[in-house]
Amino acid sequence: MAVSAAFWAGRRVLLTGHTGFKGGWLALWLQELGAEVCGYALPAPAEPSLWQVARLVECVPGTLADIRDAQRVAEAVTTFRPEIVLHLAAQPLVRESYRAPAETYATNVMGTVNLLEALRGCDSVRAVLVVTSDKCYENREWLWPYRESDGLGGHDPYSSSKACVELLCASWRESFLRESGIALATARAGNVIGGGDWSADRLLPDILRAWQAGQSLTLRYPQAVRPWQHVLEPLHGYLCLAQALVEQGEAVASAWNFGPDSEGQVSVGELVERLAQRWPGEARWSVEASGQPHEAGLLALDSSQARVRLNWHPRWNLQQAIERTLDWHQAWQAGEDMQTFSRAQIAAYQGETHE
């Protein structure tokens, strides 16, 4: 399956989390495809942000409100009457979930409930894609990649909240949405990198902030292995899956993994070393000696289902993902028009997917 501009042209798409990192890239891509996009999210969480730097406010209308506000969510759905809903709004950070666990569950779990409840009463909706996380699995620290049929879990509040979202989506699908003719799927992606991410407590933003300021980077978990991929990779998967939900309905209404090839599954330390080789200035780092909150040590995804049934597969390997990320950052530093630059990266990716 290819992402089709003919399919997306004129489609009414409600995108939650459109002011965030992944949401901003997805909003821009949807607009490139000709979709009629309406966003729902809190104001951009960082300064600077992709939302600001790429001037997304100029091309993506929407509501700036909290997903925990059930009334505002319902009003946004009723007013826009979407055909497709892509739900990315979330509290997305592991360390923040330790600092604010109740808020994390309220946003990720009850925020999703608010959205799904609003959609039950909207007869225009045909497909819903809820984005969760690769961390929703019960992590056993084993060598094998996790499949969609593996057990859910989560040590930290963030991971646990995403497992909860998977369970509630399965319940709403079976209890309410199927009988309403709404196809609901969930998507679990690996760790994403790319231009425009300035979130706190994420590896790439921390690296770029430190090295740009001429400072040494402090690593918390250099041995932790993660499935790294460019942000456009899972977004391509989300678009393919949402399209399939409209065209195939219940046949694809389930959970889906979108992760990199095995070469993208490397340790934090190796990723930092590869970034340092490409960084134009001095690149220094050290390891944090004090105790840190628990995070999974080894995590990998099996994306066979997406490869076979959606014909989705990664196009940019890890080195290309690193280069595209640093290219974006350096273009921003040079004062280039970042909306134009971001659109060019999307076009380059689409060209390489032969779509």
N, C-alpha and C positions, 0 to 999 in steps of 0.2 A: 504494500500500500504506500502510495506517495501522498504527501501533503499537497492538496489541490487548491489552487487559487480559485478555480471554478466552483469548487464546493464552498469555500469560505466567503466568497464575495457576497456581501449583503446579509450574511448571517448575523443575527442579534446575539451577541456574546456578553454575558455578565462575568466579569473577571474580578474576584476578590483578591486583595493583596496587590493591587496594581501599582502601588507606590514603592513596593519593595524591590529587591535585587532581581529575583527570578520573575516577579510579576511585571516589572518594568520592561525587561527584555521580551516577555511574552506579549505584552500589550503592543509593543512596537512591531513585532512580527505579525500579529493578527491584523494590525492596520495595514501593513504591507500586503497582506493577502486580500484586503478589501472588506474585512469584516466590520460590522458596526459594533464597536466595543464600548461598554459602559463599566466603569470601575467602582469598587467599593472597598475602602481601606482607611486606615489611620493616615495622618500625614507622614511623609517620608521619615523613617526612623533614624537617619544619620545626617550629618552635615559635614562635607557635601554628600550628595546622593545621586544615583542614576536618574531619579525623577527630576532633580534640579538640573544636573549637568547636561543631560540630553534633552531638556526642555519638553518633557513628556506631557506636561500640563497643557501644552499648546495643541496636542493631537488626541488626548485620551480624556474625555469627559467622565465625570463620575461623582460619587458621594464620598466625602471625607467623614467617616463615622466609625464607630467601634463595632466589630462583629459580635460583641457581647450584648449589644443593644438590639433585642429581638424586634422591637417596633420599627426601628430605622431599617433593619434588614428587610422586614416584610414590606415596608413602604418602597424600598429600592426595587425589589422584585416586582411588586404590583405595578409600579410606574413604568418600568422599562420593558417588562414582559419578554424576557429572553427566551431563545430557543435552546441555547447551549450555555451551561454554567461551568466555569473553571474556578475551583475553590483553592486558592493559595494562601489566603490570610491566615496568619498563625503567629504564635510566639516561637521562633525557630531556633533558639540557642540553648545548648545543654547547660552551660554555666549559669545563664540567667534563670533557668528552671530551678536550680538549687537556691538561688536568691529569692525567687518569687514563685514557689510551687503552686499556690492556690490560683494566682493569676494565670499561670501557664495552663492549668487544667480548665479554667473558666474560658480562656480564649480558644484553646485548641479543641476541647471537647464540647462545651456548651455553645461556643460560637458556631461549630458545625451543626449542632442540633438546631440552633436558631435558623440557619440557612435552609436545612432540609425541611423543617416545618413550614417555612415560607414557600418553598417550592411545591409542597403538596397542594397548595391552593392556587397554583398558577398553571392554567391549561395550555400555555404556550410552550412550556419546557418539554424537551424531548430527551436531552442527555445531560448528565452531570458527571464531572470528573473531580474527585477530591484528592488532592495531593497530600500524602502523609510523609513517610521517611523510611530510608533503609534501616534506621535504628528502631523500627517497630518490632523487629524480631527478638525473640528470646536469645540473647547472645551467649553462645556456648564456647566461644573462643576456639572453635575448631577450624580446620583448614578448608572446609568445603564451602562454596558459595551458598547463600540462602536462597531457597526457592519459595514461590508464593504459597506453597502448601505447608511450609515449616511453621512452627509454633510462634505465637506472638508473645511479647514480654516487654522488658524495659527496666533497667536498674534505676536510672535517673528519672526525675519527673517528666522531662521533655520526651524521652523515648517511650515511657509508659503512657503518656498522654496520646502519643501517636498510635500506639497499639489500641488504646481505647477508641480512637476515631475509626480505626479499621473495624472494630467490633460493632460500633454503632451504625456504621455505613452498611454493614451486612444485615443488621436488623432492620433498618429503614428500607433497604432494598426489598427484603422479603415481606415485611409487614405492611408497607404503604406504597412505595414507588412503583413496583412492578404492576400492581393493579391499576395504577394511574397512567401506565404507558411510558414511564420515565426510566431510561436505562442509566444505572449508576455504576461507575467503576472507581477504583482507587489506584493511585500510582505511587511507587516507592523508588526514589532515585538515589544515586550515590552522591558523594560530596562534590559540589560544583565549584568551579573557579571561572573567572571571567572579568571583563572590565566593568567598573561601576559598583563594585561591592566595597562599601566602607563600614560594614557591620562590626560591632565590638566583639571581641573574643572569637574571631574567626581567623584561621591561619593566614590566608592570603592578604586580607586587609592589614593584619598585624605586621606581616612582613613588609608590605609596601610602605606603611606608615613609619616603621623603624628605619628602614634603609634609606628612604627619602630624606629623613631627618639626620642621617649620618649616625644613627644609633645602633647598638647591638640588639638583635632580636632575642627574646627569651622564649625557649621552647618548653612546653609542659610535658608533652608525651612524644618524644622523638621516635620511639620504637613502634608507636601505634600505626597499624596498616589500615588504609582506607581506599575505597574505590573512587579515584579522582577522575573527573570529566569536565569538559567545558560546558558552561551553562546551556548552550544551544542544543547539546545532545539530548538531555531529558525533555527539554521543551519541544523538540522535534517529536519525541515519543508521545508527549501529551497531545499534540495536534493530531498525530496519527490515530491515537486511541479515541479522542473525542469525535473525530470523523467516523471512525468505525462504530461508535456507539449510536450515531444517527443512522448509519447505513445498515448495521447488522443487529442493533438492539441487544436483546438479552444474551445473544451468543457471545458477546465480549464483556458483559457486565460482571466484572470480577476484579480481583487484585492483579496488578502488573508491576514487574520490576523493570527499571531502566538504568543499567549500570555499564561501566566500561569493559573493554576486553581485559584479559588478565594482566597485560602490560601496564594498565592504568592502576593496578592495585599495588601501591608502594607505600613505604613508611613515610611518616612526616619528615624524618631526617633526610631521606633520599629526595623528597620533593623540594626541600629547602636547598639542598646541594645543587639540584638541577636549575632552580631559579637563580641561584648565585652565579652559575656559569653564564647565564644570559643577562644578568644585571649589569648595567654600564658603569656603576661605581663600586665603592667598597661595600662588601656584604659580610657582616659578622653576626654570629649567634652564640648563645650559651644555653645551658639546660637549667631549668628552675629546680633548685635543691629542695625546697619545702614541699610538704604534702599537698596534693591536689585532689579535688573531688573525683570520684570514680568515673572513668569513661571506658568504653569498650577498647580492647587492645587489637583485635583482629576482626575485620568486617569485610565481606565480599558479597556480591550479588550475582545470581544466576538469571540472566535475561533471555534464556532460551525461548520462553513463551512469546516474548515480543518479537524475537528474530523470526520465528517460524510463522506465527499467526498474523503479525502486522508487517513483516518484512522490514522491521526496524533494526538498525545496527549502528554502532558508533562510526563516525567518519573522520573525526580528528583524534589522533593518538595523543598521548600525554604530552609529548614534546610540542606538538602543534597547539594543544590547549594552553600550555605555558607561553608559547610565543604570541598567540592571539591575545592573551591576557595582558602581557607586558606591552604589546603594541598599542593596545587601547589606553593603558595607563600613560605611556609616553606621549601619545597623541593628545591626551587631556592636558598633560604638563606643557605641551607645546602650544596650547591655546587653540587647537583645532575645533571645528564644529562637531560636537560629540553625537548629536543626533544623526548627522550625515555619516559620521564614521561608524556608528553602531548599525545603521541601515546597510552600510557597505559590508560589514562583517556578516550580517544575516544573509545578504545576497551571495557572498562568497561561500558560506556554508550551504545554502540551497544549491548553488552551482555544483558543489562537490557531491551533493546527494543526488544529482542528475534528475532534479524534479522540475 
